[in-house]
């Protein structure tokens, strides 16, 4: 039996990412975000949604850029901590033992411990209510080379076991059960039934 449930944000799981921002070491900050995703392929674009009262919101608005850093099990504690502590009161890089690295295009730092860092320029900020959506163009991606398949030159994202957020909890990815287009693939005629 199904029941009606109150309207709410029930689209899960989502990536649990650390968003880094700021243009100088004194200003660098990290905010944990799960309301993030891809919105366009060409040009490559994504979004993050942040409460306007958060410390990082003012920093991102000032410079109109940020870096989305994917997380994994090794950064799970820091991911949660950076989401519940304010950069007004804490130096998150220092207190969590994270390393700010130089991005290629934006001034905001990457997080060296992240398997993938996505450099973004903000194109538009949309006030939505409790959150503002930052629509951004992806201007560069910095990937940990150990996750790049040398033969196919493909970034094997699942191999880094990205952290996901599911309605209050953090999880690993599960077992792969298919691939894009597998439902309509032609079956090998030689394969026996």
C-alpha positions in Angstrom: 0.0 0.0 0.0 1.2 3.5 -0.8 0.5 6.7 1.3 0.7 10.4 0.6 3.8 11.9 2.3 4.3 15.6 2.9 6.1 17.5 0.2 9.9 17.5 0.7 13.3 16.8 -0.8 13.3 13.1 -1.2 15.5 12.7 -4.3 18.3 10.6 -3.0 21.1 9.5 -3.1 23.1 12.6 -3.9 26.9 13.2 -4.0 28.4 14.5 -0.8 30.9 17.1 -2.0 33.1 19.6 -0.4 32.9 23.0 -2.2 36.0 25.1 -1.7 36.1 28.9 -2.2 38.1 32.0 -1.6 40.9 33.8 -3.4 43.6 33.9 -0.7 44.7 31.5 2.1 43.2 33.9 4.6 39.8 33.6 2.9 39.8 29.9 1.9 36.8 28.0 3.1 35.0 24.7 2.6 31.3 24.0 2.7 29.8 20.6 2.4 27.0 20.4 -0.2 24.7 17.6 -1.3 22.4 19.7 -3.4 24.5 19.6 -6.4 24.4 18.2 -9.9 24.9 18.4 -13.6 22.6 20.6 -15.7 24.1 20.8 -19.1 26.6 18.9 -21.3 27.7 21.6 -23.8 28.8 23.9 -22.3 29.4 21.7 -19.3 27.4 23.2 -16.4 26.5 22.3 -12.9 24.9 23.8 -9.8 25.1 24.0 -6.1 22.4 25.2 -3.7 23.5 27.0 -0.6 21.7 28.9 2.2 22.5 32.6 1.7 23.4 33.0 5.4 26.3 30.5 5.1 29.8 32.0 5.3 30.7 30.5 2.0 27.8 32.2 0.2 29.3 35.6 0.6 32.8 34.4 -0.5 31.3 32.7 -3.6 29.3 35.8 -4.5 32.4 38.0 -4.1 34.5 36.0 -6.6 31.8 34.2 -8.6 33.7 30.9 -8.6 34.1 27.8 -6.6 35.5 24.2 -6.8 33.4 21.1 -6.3 35.6 18.4 -4.7 34.3 14.8 -4.8 34.7 12.9 -1.6 35.4 9.3 -0.6 35.5 7.2 2.6 38.9 8.7 3.5 37.4 12.2 3.6 34.0 11.3 5.1 34.7 12.7 8.6 36.0 15.9 7.1 33.0 16.1 4.7 30.5 16.0 7.6 32.6 18.3 9.9 32.9 20.9 7.2 29.1 20.9 6.8 28.3 21.4 10.4 31.0 24.0 11.3 31.2 27.5 10.1 34.2 29.0 8.4 33.5 32.2 10.4 34.8 30.3 13.5 37.1 27.6 12.0 39.9 27.2 9.6 38.5 24.1 8.0 41.6 23.2 5.9 43.8 23.4 8.9 41.5 21.7 11.5 40.6 18.8 9.2 44.2 18.3 7.9 43.1 19.0 4.3 45.5 20.5 1.8 44.5 23.6 -0.3 46.0 23.1 -3.8 46.3 25.5 -6.7 43.5 25.3 -9.2 44.3 25.7 -12.9 41.8 28.4 -13.9 39.9 29.7 -10.8 41.4 31.4 -7.7 39.5 29.1 -5.3 41.7 26.2 -4.1 41.2 22.5 -4.9 41.3 20.0 -2.0 44.3 17.8 -2.8 42.8 14.8 -1.0 39.8 14.8 -3.3 39.9 12.3 -6.2 38.3 14.9 -8.5 38.1 18.7 -8.4 35.7 20.6 -10.7 36.6 24.3 -11.2 33.5 26.4 -11.8 32.6 30.0 -12.8 29.2 31.2 -11.5 26.9 32.3 -14.3 23.8 33.0 -12.4 22.5 33.0 -8.8 18.8 32.2 -8.4 17.1 32.9 -5.0 14.7 30.0 -4.4 13.6 30.4 -0.8 15.7 28.8 1.9 18.5 28.3 -0.6 20.1 30.1 -3.6 21.1 28.1 -6.6 24.5 28.9 -8.1 24.5 27.9 -11.8 28.0 27.5 -13.0 30.1 26.6 -16.0 32.7 24.0 -15.5 36.0 25.5 -16.7 38.4 22.7 -15.7 38.5 19.3 -14.1 41.5 18.1 -12.1 41.5 14.3 -11.7 43.7 11.9 -9.6 45.6 10.0 -12.3 45.4 6.7 -10.6 41.7 6.6 -11.5 42.3 7.2 -15.2 42.3 4.0 -17.4 45.5 4.3 -19.4 44.0 2.3 -22.3 40.7 4.1 -22.7 41.7 7.5 -21.2 38.4 7.3 -19.2 38.1 8.5 -15.6 36.9 5.5 -13.7 34.8 7.4 -11.2 33.4 4.3 -9.5 36.9 3.2 -8.6 37.3 6.1 -6.3 34.2 5.0 -4.4 32.6 8.5 -4.1 30.7 9.3 -0.9 27.0 9.7 -1.3 24.4 11.2 1.0 21.1 9.6 1.6 18.5 11.3 3.8 20.8 12.0 6.7 23.4 9.3 6.2 26.7 8.8 4.2 27.2 5.7 2.1 29.5 3.9 -0.3 28.3 3.1 -3.8 26.8 -0.3 -4.2 27.5 -3.0 -6.7 27.2 -2.1 -10.4 24.0 -3.7 -11.9 24.1 -2.3 -15.5 25.5 0.4 -17.8 23.9 3.1 -19.9 22.0 1.5 -22.8 22.3 -2.1 -21.5 18.5 -2.5 -21.6 18.5 -2.0 -25.4 21.8 -3.7 -26.3 21.7 -6.3 -29.0 22.4 -9.7 -27.6 25.3 -11.7 -28.8 23.8 -14.3 -31.2 26.5 -16.8 -30.3 25.6 -16.7 -26.7 23.7 -19.7 -25.5 20.5 -19.3 -23.6 
